[in-house]
Amino acid sequence: MRQYKLDTCIFALYKIHVYCGIMLSIIDKMKRLNLKFSKNNRGSCQILIGKALVRRIGKLTNCSDYTNVFIITDKNVSCLYLKTLLSQLPKRTGYIVLPVGDTEKNIDNIRKIWIKMFKKRCDRKSLVINLGGGVISDIGGFAASTYMRGIDHVNISTTLLSAVDAGFGGKNGINFLGIKNLIGTFSQEKMVIVDTDTIKTLPEREIISGFAEIIKHGLILNRKYFEKVTSKHPIQYTQNELENIIAGSCRLKSQIVLKDETEKGIRKSLNFGHTVGHAIESLSLEKGQTPLLHGETIGIGMCVEARASNLLGILSDSELMKITNSVRRSGLPTQIPKKMNHKDLLIKMSSDKKNEGKKINFTLLKNIGKVLVNQEIPKMTGTP
């Protein structure tokens, strides 16, 4: 009997050892990027990319260092991951579930978040965890950066778009007066977690939308990267290939963010395609229009702004054709919807937060991999 119990214990310990070995193996295979903002005394941000990370969130985020934890998520994501996330966090963890959609990035929802955080006794040493895509990271980051003059927040990106762009870099905001991201803050995340298991389950349209920002990173920074990420249709990449692409985009963007955290100069290059794209996105969210995903509007915006670069004699015909064809092959739209009035688009662009005075600022392409920021287009003519 003693021998049987001993053997049972040994077998149980063996199983624990194997399980821990598997989990350590998963953690060891994570891709890690560390962003240090020492110049501005804003601490650092760690980006983790890998499989099965939501199930390890409790240990990855060091929740024991905080007095309280509060989760911000939406209805779609909460059904999939909120229960798993809560099981890894302290029992006192609070949460709010918001409706889905970019129109939910508004001051009314910010007010609801603040009230619920206050009722859950969140103080200045609490942690906000934003679980979702770009909408959640934007509104959650804004709520965290303004509550009690700012508390720490962590983003768990569940969309490709958020993983490669919206989920890190410290820009948070809400829509106001029909203008996208008109009100916002710069507040760096303490950590960004990209669990690729959540991304591989996304609908095809969401994956393609996320590739707009990936393609943009290649267009503005690195020709070889652009050629790599446009060599296949987005849904043809394996999960491992996608992890490498996510890491590649994070590295490229982080190089710019570290140089210009608050968008005074070179960081404006990340706005390529966004002056036109945001105007299209704002209009598409209004009544009578067909709502477009963010990446879809950026695909159009990149093609229109590349076309403008060409008309101004900055970008060659061959480069323009290569860009437009690559965006189209990726499954993204390349032209402004016919139902949209160009005068309405111009009105939206004239209200863009990147403008100075009455000047509409554009980021234009010199060639693939090189950009010019703060460019004014005398007259917007033609579409690709």
C-alpha positions in Angstrom: 0.0 0.0 0.0 2.8 2.4 0.9 4.6 1.6 -2.3 1.3 2.2 -4.3 0.9 5.6 -2.5 4.5 6.5 -3.2 4.2 5.5 -6.9 1.0 7.6 -7.1 2.7 10.6 -5.6 5.6 10.2 -7.9 3.3 10.0 -10.9 1.4 13.0 -9.8 4.6 15.0 -9.4 5.7 13.8 -12.8 2.4 15.1 -14.3 2.9 18.5 -12.6 6.4 18.6 -13.8 5.4 17.9 -17.4 2.5 20.4 -17.2 4.8 23.1 -15.8 7.3 22.2 -18.5 4.7 22.7 -21.2 3.6 26.1 -19.8 7.3 27.2 -19.4 7.8 26.2 -23.0 4.9 28.3 -24.0 6.2 31.3 -22.1 9.8 30.8 -23.4 8.5 30.9 -26.9 6.9 34.3 -26.4 8.3 37.2 -28.4 9.1 40.1 -26.2 9.7 43.7 -27.0 10.7 46.3 -24.4 10.0 50.0 -24.9 11.7 52.3 -22.5 10.6 55.9 -22.3 13.4 57.1 -20.0 13.6 60.6 -21.6 10.1 61.5 -20.6 10.2 59.6 -17.3 7.2 57.5 -18.4 8.7 54.1 -17.4 8.5 51.3 -19.9 6.1 49.1 -21.9 6.6 45.4 -22.5 5.0 43.8 -25.6 4.4 40.0 -25.3 3.4 38.0 -28.4 2.6 34.3 -28.2 0.0 31.5 -27.8 -2.3 30.8 -24.8 -1.3 34.0 -23.0 -4.8 34.9 -21.7 -4.7 31.8 -19.6 -1.5 33.1 -18.0 -2.6 36.7 -17.5 -2.5 36.6 -13.7 1.2 35.9 -13.6 2.2 38.0 -16.6 0.7 41.2 -15.2 1.9 41.0 -11.6 -1.6 41.9 -10.2 -0.4 41.5 -6.7 1.4 44.8 -7.1 -2.0 46.6 -7.4 -4.8 47.3 -4.9 -7.5 46.6 -7.4 -8.0 45.4 -11.0 -10.7 46.6 -13.4 -11.4 45.1 -16.9 -12.9 47.0 -19.8 -14.2 44.9 -22.7 -17.1 44.6 -25.2 -20.0 42.2 -25.7 -18.4 40.1 -28.4 -15.1 39.6 -26.6 -16.6 39.1 -23.2 -18.5 36.0 -24.4 -15.2 34.5 -25.5 -12.5 35.4 -23.0 -13.9 37.3 -19.9 -14.6 34.2 -17.8 -11.1 32.8 -18.5 -9.5 36.2 -17.7 -11.5 36.6 -14.5 -10.4 33.2 -13.3 -6.8 34.3 -13.4 -7.3 37.5 -11.5 -8.1 38.5 -7.9 -11.7 37.9 -6.7 -12.2 41.6 -6.2 -11.7 42.3 -9.9 -14.4 44.5 -11.4 -15.4 44.9 -15.0 -17.6 46.7 -17.5 -19.0 45.3 -20.8 -19.6 47.9 -23.5 -21.6 47.6 -26.7 -19.6 46.8 -29.9 -18.6 49.4 -32.5 -16.5 52.6 -33.1 -19.5 54.8 -32.3 -19.2 53.5 -28.6 -16.0 55.6 -28.3 -17.9 58.4 -26.7 -18.0 60.6 -23.6 -21.1 58.8 -22.3 -19.4 55.5 -22.1 -16.3 57.1 -20.5 -18.6 58.5 -17.8 -20.1 55.0 -17.2 -16.6 53.5 -16.9 -15.4 56.2 -14.4 -18.6 55.7 -12.3 -18.2 51.9 -12.2 -14.5 52.1 -11.4 -15.3 54.5 -8.5 -18.0 52.2 -7.1 -15.5 49.3 -7.3 -13.2 51.4 -5.1 -10.5 51.7 -7.8 -7.7 54.1 -6.4 -4.5 55.5 -7.9 -2.8 52.2 -7.4 -5.3 50.2 -9.4 -4.8 48.5 -12.7 -7.1 48.7 -15.8 -7.0 45.8 -18.2 -8.4 46.5 -21.7 -9.6 43.3 -23.3 -10.5 43.7 -26.9 -9.6 45.5 -30.2 -8.7 49.0 -31.1 -12.0 50.6 -29.8 -11.5 49.1 -26.4 -7.8 50.0 -26.1 -8.6 53.6 -27.2 -11.5 54.1 -24.8 -10.0 52.0 -22.0 -6.6 53.8 -22.2 -8.4 57.2 -22.2 -10.4 56.2 -19.1 -7.3 54.9 -17.3 -5.2 57.9 -18.2 -7.8 60.4 -16.8 -9.1 58.5 -13.8 -7.6 60.1 -10.7 -5.1 61.8 -13.0 -3.9 58.6 -14.5 -3.5 54.9 -13.4 -1.7 52.0 -15.1 -3.3 50.1 -17.9 -2.6 46.9 -19.8 -3.9 46.1 -23.2 -4.8 42.5 -24.3 -5.2 42.8 -28.0 -7.8 40.4 -29.5 -7.7 41.7 -33.1 -4.9 41.9 -35.6 -5.5 45.6 -36.0 -5.0 46.2 -32.3 -2.0 43.9 -32.1 0.0 45.7 -34.7 -1.2 49.3 -34.2 -4.0 50.5 -32.0 -3.1 48.4 -29.0 0.3 50.1 -28.3 2.1 53.4 -28.6 0.3 55.3 -25.9 -2.3 57.1 -28.0 -5.8 56.9 -26.4 -9.0 58.7 -27.5 -12.7 59.0 -28.1 -14.8 60.4 -30.9 -16.4 63.8 -30.4 -18.7 66.0 -32.6 -18.6 63.3 -35.3 -14.7 63.6 -35.5 -12.7 60.4 -34.9 -10.4 60.5 -31.9 -10.8 64.3 -31.5 -10.4 64.0 -27.7 -7.5 62.0 -26.3 -4.3 61.6 -24.3 -0.8 60.2 -24.6 -0.4 57.6 -21.9 1.8 54.6 -22.3 0.6 51.1 -21.5 2.5 49.2 -18.9 2.1 46.0 -21.0 0.6 44.8 -24.3 -0.3 41.2 -24.6 -1.0 39.6 -27.9 -2.5 36.1 -27.6 -2.4 34.8 -31.2 -4.9 32.1 -30.3 -7.5 34.9 -30.2 -6.4 36.3 -33.5 -6.6 33.0 -35.4 -10.3 32.8 -34.7 -11.1 36.2 -36.3 -13.4 36.4 -39.3 -11.5 36.8 -42.7 -12.7 40.4 -43.1 -11.1 41.3 -39.7 -7.8 39.7 -40.6 -7.7 41.5 -44.0 -8.6 44.8 -42.2 -5.6 44.3 -39.8 -3.2 43.9 -42.7 -3.9 47.5 -43.8 -1.7 48.8 -40.9 0.8 46.1 -41.5 1.1 47.1 -45.1 1.4 50.8 -44.0 4.4 50.0 -41.8 6.2 48.5 -44.8 5.2 51.5 -47.1 6.5 54.1 -44.7 9.5 52.4 -43.2 10.8 49.3 -45.0 10.5 48.1 -48.6 11.6 44.5 -47.8 9.0 44.3 -45.1 6.3 45.6 -47.5 7.2 43.0 -50.1 7.1 40.3 -47.4 3.7 41.1 -46.0 2.2 41.5 -49.5 3.7 38.3 -50.9 0.5 36.3 -49.9 -3.1 37.0 -49.3 -3.5 37.7 -45.6 -5.4 34.6 -44.7 -2.7 32.4 -46.3 -0.1 33.1 -43.6 0.4 30.4 -41.0 0.0 31.2 -37.3 3.8 31.2 -36.9 4.2 33.5 -39.9 1.6 35.8 -38.5 3.4 35.9 -35.1 6.5 37.0 -36.9 4.6 39.6 -38.9 3.0 41.0 -35.8 6.4 41.2 -34.1 7.8 42.9 -37.2 5.2 45.6 -37.3 5.5 46.1 -33.5 9.3 46.6 -33.9 8.9 49.0 -36.8 6.3 51.1 -35.1 8.1 51.1 -31.7 11.2 52.5 -33.4 9.2 55.6 -34.3 7.3 55.9 -31.0 10.5 55.8 -29.0 11.9 58.7 -31.1 8.7 60.8 -31.0 6.3 59.7 -28.3 3.9 62.6 -28.5 3.8 63.0 -32.3 5.8 66.3 -32.8 7.7 65.0 -35.8 8.6 61.6 -37.3 5.6 59.9 -35.6 3.4 61.7 -38.0 4.6 59.3 -40.7 2.3 56.7 -39.0 -0.6 58.8 -40.2 0.0 57.8 -43.9 -3.5 56.9 -45.3 -5.2 58.2 -42.2 -6.1 61.8 -43.2 -8.4 60.5 -46.0 -9.0 57.2 -44.2 -10.4 58.7 -41.0 -12.7 61.0 -43.0 -14.1 58.0 -44.9 -14.5 56.1 -41.6 -16.3 59.0 -40.0 -18.7 59.3 -42.9 -19.3 55.6 -43.1 -20.5 55.6 -39.5 -23.1 58.2 -40.2 -26.7 57.2 -41.2 -27.3 56.1 -44.7 -23.7 54.9 -45.2 -22.3 51.4 -45.2 -20.0 51.0 -42.2 -16.5 50.2 -43.1 -13.8 48.6 -40.9 -10.9 50.9 -39.9 -8.4 48.9 -42.0 -10.7 49.1 -45.0 -10.8 52.9 -44.8 -7.0 53.0 -44.4 -6.6 50.8 -47.4 -8.5 53.4 -49.4 -6.7 56.3 -47.7 -3.3 54.8 -48.6 -4.2 54.5 -52.2 -5.7 58.0 -52.4 -2.7 59.6 -50.6 -0.3 57.6 -52.8 -2.2 58.9 -55.8 -1.8 62.4 -54.5 1.9 61.9 -54.0 2.1 60.8 -57.6 0.1 63.8 -58.9 2.4 66.1 -57.0 5.4 64.5 -58.8 6.8 63.0 -55.6 6.0 59.3 -56.2 6.7 57.5 -59.5 4.0 55.9 -61.7 5.5 52.4 -61.2 5.6 52.8 -57.4 2.0 54.0 -57.4 0.9 51.0 -59.5 2.8 48.6 -57.2 1.2 50.1 -54.1 -2.4 50.1 -55.5 -2.1 46.5 -56.9 -0.6 45.2 -53.6 -3.4 46.8 -51.5 -6.0 45.4 -53.9 -4.5 41.9 -53.9 -4.7 41.9 -50.1 -8.4 42.1 -50.3 -8.7 45.7 -49.2 -10.7 48.4 -51.1 -8.8 51.0 -53.0 -11.4 53.6 -54.0 -13.6 56.0 -52.2 -17.2 54.6 -52.1 -19.3 56.2 -54.9 -22.1 57.1 -52.4 -19.7 59.4 -50.5 -19.7 63.1 -51.4 -16.2 64.5 -51.9 -17.2 67.8 -50.3 -18.3 66.0 -47.1 -15.0 64.2 -47.1 -13.1 67.5 -47.4 -15.1 68.9 -44.4 -14.2 65.9 -42.3 -10.5 66.2 -43.4 -10.5 69.9 -42.5 -11.5 69.0 -38.9 -8.7 66.4 -38.5 -6.8 66.8 -35.3 -3.4 66.7 -37.1 -4.1 70.0 -39.0 -2.5 73.3 -38.2 -4.6 76.4 -38.7 -6.5 76.0 -42.0 -3.8 73.7 -43.4 -4.7 70.0 -43.9 -1.6 68.0 -43.1 -0.8 64.9 -45.1 1.9 62.2 -44.9 2.9 61.5 -48.5 5.2 58.9 -50.0 8.5 59.6 -51.7 8.8 56.0 -52.5 8.1 52.7 -50.8 9.9 52.9 -47.5 10.3 56.7 -47.4 7.7 59.4 -46.4 7.4 63.1 -46.2 5.4 64.5 -43.3 3.5 67.8 -42.9 2.7 68.0 -46.6 -0.1 70.2 -47.9 -2.0 69.3 -51.1 -3.1 72.5 -52.9 -6.1 70.8 -54.4 -7.4 67.2 -54.0 -8.0 66.0 -57.5 -8.8 62.5 -58.8 -9.0 59.2 -57.1 -7.0 56.0 -57.7 
